[in-house]
């Protein structure tokens, strides 16, 4: 009888562990897709990954008061991203993440933003590049918090060849 109980218990524990791994893989895939859309400046595609009450905070954003940039709710975030896109017409944010790790449902991305924007000069783009860290908090398969931290004051910026990534 003990062997049957141990076998059932072991099967249940294995089932829970496999289920948790599947869930972790699905969450990681969602985070990676969200960040790929963010990097490509595909802001409308990001919306599907956001919880309705998502929070976006960039306390390092300059020119926006002591708290930096704070948006509460998917509608507010999407309005801000669309306005940014309309005003600046980004080609891409072109993140380069040197370090990525997960801890306690927070996915931490550390590296650089290399945002590019069109210019009138043929074969050139304007690039704004700075160290950046982004922290994504996932819950229930959705982004519930996004924190961006960028070195706005130390950003490198100027014209570069359009194929600067090659």
C-alpha positions in Angstrom: 0.0 0.0 0.0 2.8 2.4 0.8 4.4 1.8 -2.6 1.1 2.8 -4.3 0.8 6.0 -2.2 4.4 6.9 -3.0 3.8 6.2 -6.7 0.7 8.3 -6.8 2.3 11.1 -4.8 5.4 11.0 -7.0 3.2 11.1 -10.1 1.3 14.1 -8.8 4.5 16.0 -7.9 6.0 15.2 -11.3 2.8 16.4 -13.0 2.9 19.7 -11.0 6.6 20.2 -11.8 6.0 19.6 -15.5 3.0 21.9 -15.4 5.1 24.6 -13.7 7.9 24.2 -16.3 5.3 24.5 -19.2 3.9 27.6 -17.5 7.4 29.1 -17.1 8.2 28.4 -20.7 4.9 30.0 -21.9 5.5 33.1 -19.7 9.1 33.4 -20.9 7.9 33.2 -24.5 5.3 35.9 -23.9 8.0 38.2 -22.3 10.3 37.6 -25.2 7.6 38.3 -27.7 6.6 41.5 -25.8 10.2 42.7 -25.7 10.8 41.9 -29.4 7.8 44.1 -30.3 9.0 46.8 -28.0 12.5 46.7 -29.6 10.9 46.9 -33.1 8.7 49.8 -32.0 5.7 47.7 -32.8 3.7 49.3 -30.0 0.2 48.1 -31.1 1.5 44.5 -31.0 2.6 45.0 -27.4 -1.0 45.7 -26.3 -2.1 42.0 -26.5 0.5 41.1 -23.7 -0.6 43.8 -21.3 -3.0 43.4 -18.4 -5.8 46.0 -18.3 -4.4 47.5 -15.2 -0.7 47.4 -16.3 1.7 50.1 -15.0 4.5 51.6 -17.0 7.1 53.6 -15.1 10.3 55.3 -16.2 11.6 57.2 -13.1 14.7 58.2 -15.1 12.8 60.0 -17.9 13.9 63.6 -18.0 11.6 66.6 -18.4 8.6 64.9 -16.9 8.9 65.9 -13.2 10.4 64.3 -10.2 8.6 61.0 -10.7 9.7 60.7 -14.4 7.1 59.0 -16.7 4.2 57.1 -15.1 1.3 55.6 -16.9 -1.4 53.6 -15.2 -3.6 51.2 -17.3 -3.2 49.7 -20.8 -5.3 52.5 -22.4 -3.0 55.2 -21.0 0.2 53.4 -21.9 -1.0 52.7 -25.5 -2.1 56.4 -25.9 1.4 57.5 -24.8 3.2 55.0 -27.1 1.0 56.0 -30.0 1.7 59.6 -29.4 5.5 58.9 -29.1 5.3 57.0 -32.4 3.3 59.8 -34.2 5.6 62.5 -33.0 9.0 60.7 -33.5 8.3 58.1 -36.1 10.8 55.6 -34.7 12.3 53.0 -37.0 13.1 50.8 -34.0 14.3 51.0 -30.4 16.8 48.2 -31.3 17.6 46.9 -27.8 20.8 45.0 -27.2 20.4 43.0 -24.0 23.7 41.8 -22.5 22.1 40.3 -19.5 18.6 38.8 -19.0 17.4 36.9 -16.0 14.2 36.0 -14.2 13.5 36.2 -10.5 10.2 36.2 -8.7 8.1 36.7 -11.9 10.3 39.7 -12.8 12.3 39.5 -16.0 15.3 41.9 -16.0 16.8 43.0 -19.3 20.1 44.9 -19.0 21.9 46.4 -22.0 21.4 49.3 -24.4 18.7 51.1 -26.4 19.8 52.2 -29.9 16.7 54.0 -31.0 16.8 55.0 -34.7 14.7 57.7 -36.4 14.4 58.7 -40.1 16.2 61.8 -41.4 16.2 63.6 -44.7 19.8 62.7 -45.5 19.9 59.6 -47.8 21.6 56.6 -46.3 21.6 58.0 -42.7 19.4 57.7 -39.6 19.5 59.5 -36.3 20.5 57.2 -33.5 19.9 57.8 -29.8 21.8 55.3 -27.7 22.1 54.8 -24.0 22.5 52.1 -21.3 19.0 50.8 -20.3 17.5 48.3 -17.9 13.9 47.1 -18.3 12.1 45.1 -15.7 8.9 43.3 -16.7 6.6 41.8 -14.0 4.4 39.1 -15.3 1.2 37.7 -13.6 -1.3 35.4 -15.1 0.5 35.4 -18.4 0.3 39.2 -18.8 2.6 42.2 -18.2 1.4 43.9 -15.1 4.4 46.3 -14.6 7.1 47.6 -16.8 9.9 49.7 -15.3 12.4 51.3 -17.7 15.7 52.9 -16.5 17.8 54.7 -19.1 20.8 57.0 -19.0 19.1 60.0 -20.6 21.8 62.4 -19.5 24.6 60.3 -20.9 23.0 59.2 -24.2 25.0 59.2 -27.3 23.2 60.7 -30.3 23.8 61.7 -33.8 23.6 60.7 -37.4 24.9 57.2 -38.3 24.7 55.2 -41.5 21.3 53.5 -42.0 23.1 50.1 -41.9 24.9 50.8 -38.6 23.9 47.4 -37.3 25.6 45.5 -40.1 
